[in-house]
């Protein structure tokens, strides 16, 4: 069993999946640290959803601009 596990861990597909997982786990951390989602200055569930949606949009827009800068240089 251990030999089979070691063999699959060396494959490109396994490494690719591990890298994606690390990226997904980092997103909530970024929202907490940079976008301060734990301390939202709004009340109510709908307002919180809108506020959080705007923060996600800001993060996506920032990634888009960064990607465009890399593409032009």
Secondary structure, DSSP 8 states (H G I E B T S, - for coil): -HHHHHHHHTSHHHHHHHHHHHHHHHHHHHHHHTS-TTS-S--SHHHHHHHHHHHHHHHHHHHHHHHHHHHH-
